[in-house]
Amino acid sequence: MPKPLKVEFMDVNKDGLKDAVFTFPIKTAVAFTVPDVDTELYLWTKVGKKQLAGYDIVKIKK
C-alpha cells in the first residue's frame, strides 16, 4: 500500500469541517485509475494506537 507524501487538513467542500487531503506518489497510488473520474477510495490507517478506516468518492488528479 502506498504511503502518503503529505497530509493537509483544510475545508475542501466548504461545509465548515476540515477534510484530510492526502498526496500520494502518482505511480503507486493511481497507476490503474483514470484522471478526472470519480473513484472509490478506502483508507485504513493508524493514529497513535487507534486504528481508523474511511471511505469516500474522490476525483483523481494526475
N, C-alpha and C positions, 0 to 999 in steps of 0.2 A: 504494500500500500504506500502511495506517495505521501511524504510529509510536506506540510505547507512551508513555503519560504517565509511567509509572514501572515499575521492575523491582525486585522484592524477592526475596531468597533465604531460603527457610525450608523446613523439613521438613514438607511438607503431608501426605504419606501415611504418616508415622511409620516410615520404613524406615532412618532414620539418615543419609540423604543430603539435602543441601539442594536444593530444587526452585526453579526460576525461576518467579516469579509475575508475569505481565505485566498491567498495567492499560492498556486502550486506550480511546480516545474511543468511546463507545457508537455514535453514528450512523455512523461509518465502519467500525468493526471488526465489528459484529454486526448490521448493517442487515438482512441476509437470513437470520438464524438464528432458531430457536425457543428461548425460555427453558427452562431445566431439562431440556434434551435433550442426550445425549452427541453431540458434534460432532468431526469430524476437524480437527485444527489442524496446519498445516505452517508452519515458521518458517525463513526464510533471513535470516541476519544476518552481521555482521562485527564481530569483537572485535580491535581493533588492525588488523593486516594479515591476520589469519586469518579466512577465510570458514567459517561454520558453518551446518549445516542440522539441523533436528529435526522430529520428528513425534510427536504424542500424541493421545489421545482426551481431550477436555475437556468439562466441563459449563459452558455459558454462563450467567452470572448477569447479569440485566438489572436 
